[in-house]
Amino acid sequence: MTTPKLKQSTGAKYTRLYGFGASRGDRVVPNDELIGPIDSSDEWIQQRTGIVTRTRASVGILAVDLATEAAKEAIEASGVDPADIDLVIIATISNVQQTPSMAAVVADRVGANPAAAYDANAACAGYSYALTQADALIRSGAAHYALVIGAEKLSDVVDPTDRSISFLLGDGAGAVVVGPSDFPGISPAVWGSDGSKAAAVGMNATLIDYREGDANWPTLRQEGQTVFRWAVWDMAKVAKQALADAGITADDLAAFIPHQANMRIIDEFAKQLKLPESVVVARDIATTGNTSAASIPLATHRLLQEHPELSGGLALQIGFGAGLVYGAQVVVLP
């Protein structure tokens, strides 16, 4: 066989995170504002979830708007010219249109045209998935600099009377610029799914059901105990595997940044991993709520604001949620 004359791309040997940006909903919603329709109390919500307030966006503010604001801050923090960004990935379940993608709109808004741009739907693991793709695409030579965003407006898919998940959810977007590096800055990902448990978290109806008059506007629901057990036991194994694949141990970590699902899950996670007291654990959920794909980058942004000394340290991050899907890796904090 004659060898074909064909070029194949190759890219940077390593990648790293350059800078973060964040945008939270403009409304601070306390528990007292939500307890009436679910016949609950502020004390009950705090005990079960650790949430005191959550941020939600006003009517007229879309997830794409939150994503744009977060992206602009991340680009400024990174020092990268937006014209050099040739890949934009937005992890979201909040695009109000099937198409166009939010990523294409944001790429234009921030001055990154004609970047490759697409949305990724992996729910609460979406940011980890998007980061895994950006890392691989840069190292393959398919992209040079990537803008990775997790953006959600979950208040649009909340039933105020639902006791399973409605009081957990918030709105926001977190973004990071990823690019080439002289040292390893993003470890191999441990990612996957278990579709046999897909019904444990998800929408309670389809848009077709709604169109035909067979259901109300679709909203999120979850089987709380099923999700809690899966998150605490199965995801702890995934996190441990991510540490092993990164070639480190918990003692090497500076921070632990899990998906901000529930404070009880976060605390149990830390116990399962036997984290040293020196490891700073992200607990952004207390005042932001559960923002699905946006929760890890939002929590990272806040952690770096409150603990600038973490810059250059190793952070274990793990996302998990509807699907059921999961993704974890270790990163060097910018």
C-alpha positions in Angstrom: 0.0 0.0 0.0 1.3 3.4 -1.0 1.5 5.8 1.9 -1.0 8.7 1.3 0.3 12.2 1.3 -1.7 13.4 4.3 -1.0 15.8 7.1 -2.3 15.1 10.6 -2.4 17.7 13.3 -0.3 17.6 16.5 -0.5 20.1 19.3 0.9 21.1 22.7 2.3 18.4 24.9 0.6 19.9 28.0 -2.3 22.2 28.8 -3.2 24.3 31.8 -5.9 26.6 33.1 -5.2 30.3 32.6 -7.9 32.3 34.3 -11.4 32.1 35.7 -14.5 34.3 35.4 -17.9 34.1 37.1 -21.4 35.5 36.9 -24.1 34.7 39.4 -27.8 35.4 39.2 -28.7 39.0 40.2 -31.3 37.9 42.8 -30.3 36.5 46.2 -33.1 34.1 47.2 -33.3 33.1 50.9 -34.9 29.8 52.0 -37.8 31.7 53.5 -38.9 32.8 50.0 -39.3 29.1 48.9 -40.6 27.3 52.0 -44.3 28.1 51.5 -45.1 26.0 48.4 -43.1 23.0 49.7 -44.5 23.3 53.3 -41.0 23.3 54.8 -38.7 25.6 56.8 -35.4 27.4 56.6 -34.0 25.0 59.3 -35.1 21.9 57.3 -33.4 23.2 54.1 -30.2 24.1 55.9 -30.0 20.8 57.7 -30.6 18.7 54.6 -28.6 20.8 52.0 -26.4 23.4 53.7 -28.0 26.1 51.6 -28.8 29.4 53.2 -29.4 31.4 50.0 -29.1 30.8 46.3 -28.6 33.2 43.4 -31.2 33.3 40.6 -31.4 35.5 37.5 -34.3 37.9 36.9 -36.8 37.5 34.1 -35.1 38.5 30.8 -31.6 37.4 31.8 -30.8 34.1 30.0 -28.0 31.5 30.6 -26.3 32.9 27.5 -26.1 36.3 29.1 -24.5 34.8 32.3 -22.1 32.8 30.1 -21.0 36.0 28.3 -20.3 37.9 31.5 -18.3 35.0 33.0 -16.4 34.5 29.7 -15.3 38.2 29.5 -13.9 38.1 33.0 -12.1 34.8 32.3 -10.5 36.1 29.1 -9.3 39.3 30.9 -7.9 37.2 33.8 -6.1 34.9 31.3 -4.3 37.6 29.4 -5.1 35.8 26.2 -6.3 37.8 23.2 -9.9 36.7 22.5 -8.9 36.6 18.8 -6.5 33.7 19.7 -9.3 31.6 21.2 -10.3 29.1 18.5 -12.6 26.8 20.6 -15.6 27.6 22.8 -17.4 24.9 24.6 -20.4 25.6 26.9 -21.6 22.9 29.2 -25.3 23.5 29.8 -28.9 22.2 30.0 -30.3 25.7 29.9 -30.3 26.7 26.3 -33.8 28.0 25.6 -33.4 27.1 22.0 -32.6 23.8 20.4 -30.3 25.8 18.1 -28.2 27.9 17.6 -25.8 26.9 20.3 -25.1 29.2 23.2 -21.3 28.7 22.5 -21.5 30.2 19.0 -23.4 33.3 20.3 -20.9 33.8 23.2 -17.9 33.3 20.8 -19.2 36.2 18.8 -20.0 38.4 21.8 -16.5 38.0 23.2 -14.6 38.5 20.0 -13.6 34.9 19.3 -15.1 34.5 15.8 -14.5 32.2 13.9 -13.8 29.8 16.8 -15.2 26.3 16.7 -18.1 26.4 19.1 -20.6 24.0 20.5 -22.7 23.2 23.6 -22.3 20.0 25.6 -25.1 18.4 27.7 -23.7 16.3 30.5 -25.7 18.1 33.3 -23.7 18.4 36.5 -20.7 16.7 35.0 -20.8 19.0 32.0 -17.9 21.3 33.0 -15.6 18.3 33.6 -16.6 16.9 30.3 -16.0 20.2 28.5 -12.6 20.6 30.1 -11.6 17.0 29.1 -12.6 17.8 25.5 -10.7 21.1 25.5 -7.6 19.5 26.9 -7.7 16.7 24.3 -8.4 19.1 21.4 -5.6 21.4 22.2 -3.1 18.6 22.7 -4.2 17.1 19.3 -3.6 20.4 17.5 -7.3 20.9 16.7 -7.3 24.0 18.8 -4.8 26.4 20.4 -6.8 28.2 23.2 -10.2 27.2 24.5 -12.9 29.0 26.4 -14.7 26.5 28.6 -17.9 27.6 30.3 -20.5 26.0 32.6 -23.7 28.1 32.4 -27.2 27.5 33.8 -30.5 29.2 34.5 -32.2 26.4 36.3 -34.9 28.6 37.8 -36.6 28.3 34.4 -37.1 24.6 35.0 -38.2 24.6 38.6 -41.6 23.7 40.0 -41.9 25.7 43.2 -44.1 22.9 44.8 -41.6 20.1 44.2 -39.8 18.9 47.4 -37.2 16.8 45.6 -34.9 19.4 44.0 -36.6 22.8 43.5 -35.1 24.5 46.6 -31.6 23.4 45.7 -31.3 25.1 42.4 -29.6 28.4 41.4 -28.5 30.3 38.3 -25.0 31.2 37.3 -22.0 30.7 34.9 -18.4 30.0 35.5 -15.7 30.2 32.8 -12.0 29.3 32.3 -9.5 29.8 29.5 -7.4 26.7 28.7 -4.2 26.8 26.7 -0.8 25.2 26.1 1.6 24.7 29.0 5.2 23.9 29.7 4.1 21.5 32.5 1.2 19.1 33.0 -1.7 21.2 34.2 -4.7 18.9 33.6 -4.6 15.2 34.6 -6.3 12.3 32.7 -10.1 12.3 33.2 -12.1 9.6 34.8 -15.4 9.9 33.1 -18.4 7.8 32.3 -22.1 7.2 32.7 -24.7 4.8 34.1 -27.8 5.1 31.9 -29.5 2.4 33.9 -30.2 5.0 36.5 -31.1 7.8 34.1 -34.5 8.2 35.7 -33.0 9.1 39.0 -32.5 12.8 37.9 -34.1 14.5 35.0 -37.0 16.3 33.5 -40.5 15.1 34.4 -41.9 15.5 30.9 -40.9 16.2 27.3 -41.6 19.3 25.2 -43.7 17.1 23.0 -45.8 16.2 26.0 -46.2 19.9 26.7 -47.0 20.8 23.1 -49.7 18.1 23.0 -51.2 19.3 26.3 -50.4 16.0 28.1 -48.1 17.7 30.6 -47.3 21.0 32.2 -44.0 22.9 31.5 -41.3 20.2 32.0 -39.3 20.7 35.3 -36.5 18.9 37.1 -37.1 16.1 39.5 -34.8 13.7 41.4 -35.0 10.6 43.5 -33.1 12.0 46.4 -32.0 8.9 48.2 -30.9 7.1 45.0 -28.8 10.1 44.0 -27.3 10.6 47.5 -26.1 7.0 47.8 -24.7 7.0 44.2 -22.9 10.3 44.8 -21.4 9.4 48.2 -20.3 5.8 47.5 -19.8 5.4 43.8 -18.4 8.8 43.1 -15.9 8.5 46.0 -14.4 5.6 44.0 -14.2 7.8 40.9 -12.5 10.5 42.8 -10.0 8.1 44.2 -9.3 6.8 40.7 -8.8 10.3 39.4 -6.1 10.8 42.1 -4.4 7.6 41.1 -4.5 8.4 37.4 -3.0 11.8 38.2 -0.1 10.1 40.0 -0.8 11.8 43.3 -2.4 11.2 46.6 -4.8 13.2 48.7 -1.8 14.5 50.7 -0.7 16.4 47.5 -3.9 18.3 47.1 -4.3 22.0 47.9 -8.1 22.0 47.2 -11.1 19.7 46.7 -13.8 21.2 44.4 -16.7 18.8 44.0 -20.0 19.6 42.2 -22.0 21.7 44.6 -24.9 19.3 44.9 -25.5 19.2 48.6 -23.4 20.1 51.6 -24.0 16.7 53.2 -22.6 15.0 50.1 -19.6 17.3 50.0 -18.8 16.6 53.7 -19.3 12.9 53.3 -17.0 13.0 50.2 -14.3 14.6 52.2 -14.5 11.9 54.8 -14.4 9.1 52.2 -11.3 10.6 50.6 -9.6 11.1 54.0 -8.5 14.6 53.0 -5.9 16.2 55.2 -7.0 19.3 57.2 -4.8 21.4 55.0 -7.0 20.7 51.9 -9.4 23.6 51.3 -12.9 22.2 50.4 -15.2 24.3 48.2 -18.6 25.0 49.8 -20.0 27.6 47.5 -23.4 25.9 47.6 -24.2 27.7 50.9 -24.8 31.0 49.1 -25.1 30.0 45.4 -27.1 26.8 45.4 -26.8 23.9 43.0 -26.0 25.4 39.6 -25.4 22.1 37.8 -22.7 22.5 35.1 -21.7 25.9 36.4 -21.1 24.8 40.0 -17.4 23.7 39.7 -16.1 26.8 37.8 -18.2 29.1 40.1 -16.8 27.4 43.2 -13.3 27.5 41.8 -13.6 31.2 41.1 -14.7 31.9 44.6 -12.1 29.7 46.2 -9.3 31.6 44.3 -10.8 34.9 45.4 -10.9 33.9 49.1 -7.7 31.9 49.0 -5.3 33.4 46.5 -2.5 31.3 48.1 -4.0 28.2 46.3 -2.7 29.5 43.0 -0.2 26.9 41.6 -1.6 24.2 43.8 -3.4 21.0 42.8 -7.2 20.7 43.0 -9.3 17.6 42.6 -12.6 18.3 40.9 -15.5 16.0 40.2 -18.9 16.5 38.6 -21.8 14.1 38.8 -25.5 14.2 38.1 -28.3 13.6 35.7 -27.7 10.8 33.2 -26.2 9.5 35.4 -22.9 10.9 34.3 -19.7 11.7 36.0 -16.3 13.3 35.3 -13.2 13.9 37.5 -9.7 15.2 37.1 -6.9 17.0 38.9 -5.9 20.5 37.7 -3.2 23.0 38.6 -5.0 26.2 39.8 -4.1 29.3 37.9 
